[in-house]
């Protein structure tokens, strides 16, 4: 398992794109990854599932395939 903690923080957009391509390649190779990321726009491009954590507790989970249908719920958690 590969744990990635905020891999995009403070990086230029071109580097963030490269990290996304690398994560996708590792997924195709069968790696299991746990991505902790506040950059939701980035996370939604690479994640299979989104777990929402508040005060150290998982309060919700949305599969990426169902993200669009549940976007209003996700935005409520994000405060958008």
C-alpha positions in Angstrom: 0.0 0.0 0.0 1.2 3.5 -0.9 0.1 6.3 1.4 0.1 9.8 -0.2 -0.4 12.7 2.2 -1.2 16.0 0.4 1.0 15.2 -2.7 -0.2 18.3 -4.5 0.3 20.9 -1.7 2.1 24.0 -2.9 3.0 22.6 -6.3 2.7 24.2 -9.8 -0.2 22.9 -11.9 2.1 21.2 -14.4 3.6 19.1 -11.5 0.2 18.3 -10.2 -0.8 17.0 -13.6 2.3 14.8 -13.6 1.5 13.4 -10.2 -2.0 12.6 -11.5 -0.6 10.7 -14.4 1.8 8.8 -12.2 -1.0 7.8 -9.8 -3.1 6.6 -12.7 -0.1 4.5 -14.0 0.4 3.0 -10.5 -3.3 2.1 -10.3 -3.1 0.3 -13.7 -0.1 -1.6 -12.3 -2.2 -2.8 -9.4 -1.0 -0.6 -6.6 -3.3 0.1 -3.7 -3.1 3.7 -2.6 -4.6 5.8 0.2 -4.6 9.5 -0.9 -5.2 12.1 1.8 -5.9 15.3 -0.1 -7.6 18.6 0.5 -7.5 19.5 -3.2 -10.8 17.9 -4.1 -10.6 18.8 -7.8 -7.4 16.7 -8.0 -8.7 13.9 -5.9 -11.8 13.4 -8.0 -9.7 12.8 -11.0 -7.7 9.9 -9.5 -9.8 8.4 -6.7 -12.1 5.3 -6.8 -13.8 6.3 -3.6 -14.1 9.5 -1.5 -14.2 9.2 2.2 -15.1 12.4 4.0 -13.5 12.8 7.4 -14.5 15.3 10.1 -12.8 15.6 13.4 -11.0 12.3 12.9 -14.1 10.3 12.0 -15.3 9.0 8.6 -18.7 10.6 8.1 -19.5 9.6 4.6 -18.2 7.7 1.5 -19.1 8.3 -2.1 -17.9 6.0 -4.9 -16.3 8.1 -7.7 -18.8 6.6 -10.2 -21.6 8.2 -8.1 -19.9 11.5 -7.4 -21.8 13.6 -9.9 -25.2 12.3 -8.5 -24.0 13.1 -5.0 -22.1 16.4 -5.6 -24.6 18.5 -3.6 -24.0 16.3 -0.5 -20.3 16.5 -1.0 -20.3 20.2 -1.4 -22.2 20.6 1.9 -19.3 18.8 3.6 -16.8 21.0 1.8 -18.7 24.2 2.8 -19.1 25.2 -0.8 
